[in-house]
Amino acid sequence: MAINTTPYVQAFLTFRRSLSQAVDYQNPNYTNSAIHRERFKRIMDARAALANQIPAESKGDPDAGIAQVLDGLAPKTGDDVALQEAEWRKVETLMRAGRSLEQVILSANPLRLAAIAQWVEVWPEALASTDPEGVVAEVRELVFQQLVEAGVPEATRARDVTSDANVVDAWRDVLTEALEGAASLGALSRVARLDPRGYAALGLDETIQRDIELDHQVERLDGLHLRRDAVHVR
């Protein structure tokens, strides 16, 4: 992961700290109603601050990145065509000898992987399946992963771009859900998987009880505000 997620961590922690300060606000010169209004105002200020720090939705398409890399391996000269045809014939020989295409891919060098990526679309087993396009896509994705493992620069760059986009999207979901209420377990679990260091920095396991109480207090203040608006409307 090449992206720095510290700003997202700090945005989340600052927001939660601001919420805590808001619900605990006291002023001996204010009535209870005035205190509730001030608490709600501070909650809304915290939400506005967080909203300005939520990253934009990723426009990246992982499938497009894989396709670009694999299409770039297409033969460009007659010699390239001959080499890839020879490699594909070897692949077919290995499969006739009992090896699966997956096994061949997992032990293939970049040249053989390029051949598989180009020739799998006319592979008889794929064409005879109930979902030829799905089979081809699955094979090409596996080829891409092996190109990454082999350290092929184009593949590793595409992997990094996709990985970073996924991390940003995961944080976007957490911050957006935090803005609207409590971040869901699903969104937080995704961040934990994609950015374990960033997730650990949130310290959620240590504050779980306080977080539950805070969310309840914020929800109560939101409810009071909505009821007051309803009274004004009537």
Number of C-alpha atoms within 10 A of each C-alpha: 14 9 12 12 17 12 12 21 19 15 18 21 16 15 23 21 12 18 24 20 14 23 21 12 14 16 10 7 8 11 11 12 10 13 19 20 15 18 22 22 14 18 23 16 16 19 19 13 16 20 16 9 16 21 15 9 13 14 8 13 11 16 11 11 19 22 16 14 20 23 13 12 18 16 17 9 9 8 10 15 14 12 15 22 18 14 19 23 12 14 22 17 12 15 15 10 9 8 13 13 15 13 11 18 23 15 11 19 13 19 16 22 27 25 25 26 26 20 15 20 18 11 16 10 11 17 15 9 11 9 10 18 13 12 18 19 17 12 20 23 17 17 25 27 18 20 25 19 12 14 13 14 12 17 22 18 15 18 19 15 18 20 17 20 19 20 23 24 21 23 25 21 22 25 26 20 15 19 21 10 13 18 15 12 10 12 18 19 15 19 24 16 12 19 19 12 14 19 19 13 12 15 11 14 9 9 10 11 10 12 16 11 12 18 18 14 17 20 14 14 18 16 12 16 16 12 12 11 11 10 9 8 7 5
